[in-house]
Amino acid sequence: MNGRYSRNMPALSAEECAVLGQKHVCVVGCGGLGGFLIEILARIGVGAMTVVDGDVFDVTNLNRQLLCEETLLGTKKAEAAAARVSKINSDVKIKAVTEFLTMENGSQLLEDCDLVIDALDNIDSRRILAAVCAKKDLFLVHGAIGGWFAQITVVAPGSGVLDKLYPPKAQVPNKGNPSFTPAVCASIQATEAVKLLCGKPSTLLDKLLLIDLRTLEFTKINL
């Protein structure tokens, strides 16, 4: 086993680290959640990543987006993500997609992926992503943040979980996003992703974890 991953163990076995090195994960969204997710997955040793985002960095991203730097304002987020991964772990095969995921391009973008992670920031895009994952028979690790709050769940293909979370005409109020909220949410998403990739049972399959960082209350409910 590569000494790079020795500190993964014994939390992960050498066999599980080897499995991670054979897996391909798609992270859709390279902003607040996506930046932390991509960093964690690159460091733990996921073998390949496709990172998808059609947006560019602006000054409002500097407060929370790990990949955003003052020198990168105006830079495409997906390209910055790929550059960051190459600096962290040159063994990771990284593909940057500098466009937004749609129903038209979704199947192609998720081709050959083993797992998909939702790092998006709007309901419409999440619905599209869930529909494409259902079509491709892929598990989706969902995360969303707002202010001091976060939610995470694991969506089985075709389960309709996101329809329960976001019924028609649902709207999400703007609560802002301090830097610590995406860090916490992405860490838990990455934890569930690693479990799934290693063949371990997911704690959040058909369950929703609600986090209130003001009170440090963590509530898990059945869906």
N, C-alpha and C positions, 0 to 999 in steps of 0.2 A: 504493500500500500504506500502510495506517495506520502512522504513526510509532511507535505502541505496539509493533509487532512488528519494528522495524528491527534489534534485536539478536538476533532469531532467525536473521538472515541474516549470512553466506552459508551457515551450517550447513544451514538450510532455504532454499529458493528462495522468491521472492515468490509464485510459482505454488503451491508447496506450502503456504505460509501461507494463501493464499486457499482452498485445498482444505480445510484444517483448519477454517476458519471455516464451512464448509458441513456439517460432520460432527456426528453426535449419538452421544455415548458414555454408556453406563450404567455407573456405579460401584456395585457391590453391597457395602455395608459402608462405614460412615463413621467407623470407629475409627482404629486405629493406621495401617494401610496406607491406608485410604480417605482420611484427612485429608491425607496427603502427596500422594496421587494427585490429589485434587480441586484442591488448590492448584496443582500443576504444570500440569494440563490447563487450568485457568482462565487461568493466566499465559501459556501458549504460544499460546492462542487457539482452542481447540476451541469450535465455535459453539454447541453445546447439550449439556447434561448432565442426565441423570436420576440422582439419588442416592437410594439405597434403604437404609434401616435403621430397624428398629422399636425400637431401644434408646435409652436416655437416658444422659447422662454421670454417672459417679460418681467419687468421689475417687481410686479406683485407676487411672483413665484419665489423670490429670494427668502421670504420668511420661513418657508417650510419644505421646499423641494430640494432634496439632497443633491440632485444632479445640477441644480441651477447655481451658476456663479456669475459675478458681475461681468466677467469677460465673455460669458456665453449668451448674453441677452441678444435675442434675435436668432439664436441657433436652434435648429430642429431638435426637439427633445429626444426623439428616437436615436438620432445620430450621436448625441451627447451620451446617451445610455450605452450605446455600443462602444464608444471610445473609453468610457469608464470601465466597462467589463474587461476590455482588452488590457487595461492597466492593472486590474486586480488579478485576473486569472486568464492567462493566454491559452490555457487548455480548453476554455469554453468556446464552443462554436456559436457566434452571435450574429443574428440577422436583424438589421434595423429596417423597419417599414415606416416610411415617412408619409403615411396617409391614414385616414380614419377608417376603422373597420365598419363595413356596411353589409347588408344582406347580399349584395352583388359580389363583393370580394372576400367575404368572411370564410367561405369554405376553402378557398385557396390559401388564405393566410394561416389557417389552422392545420393545414396539411402536415402530416407526420408528427404532430404534437401529441404528447402523452397526457397533458394536463393544461388547463387554462386558468389564469388568475385575472380576476376583475379588479382593475385599478382605475376605473373610470370615474367620471364626476357628474354624470347626468343619467336620468332614468331612461330616456329613449335609447341611448347607446347600450345601456345594460340589457334592455329587452332584446335588442338585436343580437347582442353577444350570447345571451341565454338561448335564443332560438337557433343560432348557428351551432352552439355546443350540443344542443339536442339533436340536430341533424347529423352531426359528426360523431355522436355517441361519446362525448367527452365530459368528464367531471369539471365543474367550475367552482373555484374558490372565490366567493363574493366578499367584498369588504366595502364599507362606505363610512364616511366621516362627516361630522358637522359640529363645529365648536369643540366642546369638551366631550362629545359623544362619538361612539363608533359602534358598528355592528358587523358581525362576521357570520357567515354560514357556508356550508358546502352543498352545492346544488348537483344532485344526480341528473343525468341527461333525461330531459322530458318530464321532470318532476313538477314543473310549474311553480317552483318555490318563489321565484322572483315576481310572479303574478300575484302571489299572496302579499309579498312585501310592498309591491308597487301596483295597486289596482288602477284601473283606468282613471285618468284625470288627476292622479296623485301628483303632488308638488312637494318639493323639499325646500323649506325656508333657508335663507342664507344666514348661517350662524358664525361664519368665519372659520378659519382653520389655523390654530396655533401649531407650532412645529412639533410638539410632542404627540398630538393626536394621530397623525399619519404614521409616526414611528411605532406606536403601540399597535395600531390596527394591522399594519403591514407585517409586524413581527408574528402576530397570531396567524395571519393568513399564511405566511411562510411556514409556520409550524405545521399547520394542517396539510399544506402542499407536500412537505417532506414526508409526512406520515403516509399519504396516499401514494406517493412515488415509490416508497419502500415497501408497500403492501401491508401497511399497518391500518387498523380501523380508524376512521376519522371520528373525532369526538363531536364534530359539529354537523355531521350528516343528518339532515332533517331537523336540525336544531339551530336556533338563532342565539348567538351570544351578544348581549347588549352591555355596553361599557359606559359608565359615567365617571369620567376622570376627576370631576369635582369632588365626589364623595368616595371614589375608588370602589364603587359597587359594580360587581360583575354578575349579570343575571342571564341564565340560560333557560330558554323556553322551547317547547316542542312546536314544530310547525305542521 
